[in-house]
Structures are given as structure tokens and as C-alpha cells.
Amino acid sequence: MPRFRTTVTIPEFPVTFHHQTPVLSIGSCFAEHISARLDTAKCSSLLNPFGILYNPISIANTLNYLLDSQSYRQDQLVYDQGLWHSLDHHGQFSRPSAEATLNGLNSSLKDARSFLSTTKRLLLTFGTSKVYTYNSTGQVVANCHKIPANQFDRKDISVKEIVKKLQDTFSQLKRVIPDLEIILTVSPIRHIRDGMVEQQRSKARLILACGDLSNAFEYVHYFPSYEIMIDELRDYRFYEADMIHPNKVAIEYIWDHFRRCFFSPETNGLIDRISKIQKASQHRPFNPASEEHQAFIKKQIDSIELMEQAYKFLDFTIERSALLKEVV
């Protein structure tokens, strides 16, 4: 039978996750999709302590800050249009007062440092190799916060710059966390502001840098999210209406590849059992008071109790609460 598509060959990785393996995810919107699925699977994870980040320099700066002991100060903030901003962070941290902004930044920083001390897996998702630099300081910024464009310069960062910056950061991380494994991926979300040719060149620089880094360090691995989207899911039915962002079907497809690559069969089996309970807790019958549905509810609650007894690290508080609301 003829084949109607090509598939991306994914190598076997010498690294696995399980539910009690802390995973720190940093990067673009796609990092949020993967992290959300880790949370749904009840894995130990932390997402973007500085908010969404798109370029690898800002991601490296975030990791360096987590390795440091310094807190953010007011002289590191920028005031514009009634808000105090950090150029290292997403706009979700911006507030009308400097004190409130600093409280949010430093609280998240403290939590992330604590989580990093337990982290065994680091998932980094790069979105673009185009960066903005702040004219006053020359720093690469994570977000411009709609500050006037004349205060920034925009440029491409080279493969060499990306590799050099992350090599230093990865080496420091490995010294602090000897059993750390790092997974790199390039976001399948396209950045087409400058046109398709420029966006392809931007992604190409990221892919080349990931290749150099995974070749340089045995603990760095490249997962081909971008390639799966562009090749296996090249049809526009796998995109949202903007024709830029992968839709839910595409994200689930890439997630399925991801979990088969990095989770053991036992962990994947447990995730499937968790998913069945979650779907059951969301079920809304035509007649909630029926004997059949009440028996169904009891069966699900019994399943939860057995799961929590067998796996002490699992918490089904949300699911149990939803099911108990259906009891009559």
C-alpha cells in the first residue's frame, strides 16, 4: 500500500520521566502546552517562572538568574504608561507600583529557585532567534511591554551566539545538579511578522544551535516538535484559524510522541488510568439521579481511593469533589 506522508524519525533517548521526576519548563507558548499536559497527568512540574519567553538568550538569562542569589531591585525596572515592568519578564508581572512588581518578581524567583534545587529534567522551548535589545543598557529583553519602539534595536542572533550563551549556562547547571537532563525543542508556532523566508531562517538558526548543543553535551537531547508539525502535520487542518498556531489535535499528537519518547510504559499506563478518572469526573449524564449513574459515581470514587493508596504522590481532590457533587 502506498504511503501518503513522510514521518519524522525520533531516536531513542537515554532519559525518562515519571510522576515524581520534577520537570522545569521554560520557553514559548508551546512550552505551556506541554507543561499543561504534564500537570494534567499529575506530574511534578513548574512552568515559566518569568512568564512566556521566546528567544534562547532570555531563556539562558532566566536560568542564570535562578542559579544566582540576587533579588530584583527597583533600578532594574522600567516605568511606562502607568506600569512598572521588568524587561526580563512577561507582562503578567507588571504592576502600577514598583513594590508590587518587585514582590511578584521575587516571589516567583524564590519559588523557582526552590523547585530548581529538586529539578531532574529541564525542558526548554525556543520560539525565535530574533531579539530586541534595550538601547539604554544593551541587554536582550524578554518582552518590550509596548514601550516605544525607538528605545529598542532588533537583530538576529547567530547560531554561534546561541551556542556560546547556553553552553556556559548548561555547564553551570550541571555542576549544581549533576543528574540533570536537558531536553531542547523548537516551537512549531511560526513567527511570520517578517515573512515566511525570515521565519524559516530564524527557526533554522535555532535548530542548528540545538544540534550543536546536543552534540556537545551527552545530557542535552533534541526533541523534534517543529519537524513533526511541519512534516507529519503539514496540512492546515492541524492549525488554528490564524494558520499559525497548532490546534488541539496537533498539540495532542506531538504530546503523544513526547510521552512515548520520555515516559516508561508503566508511567504511560498510569497516565491513561488518571485520564479515565478525569474524564469520568467531567461526565454529565441526562439523569444524574439514576441508579446507573449513582453506581458509576461510586465506582469512580472507589477507583480514586485505590489509586491514592497505591500511589501516595497522586492527589485526586478536584476529581473527587466533582464526583461527590453528583451524589444524591
Summary of the structure (lengths in Angstrom):
residues: 328
radius of gyration: 22.0
end to end distance: 54.8
largest distance: 69.9
contacts: 989
relative contact order: 0.13
helix: 49%
strand: 15%
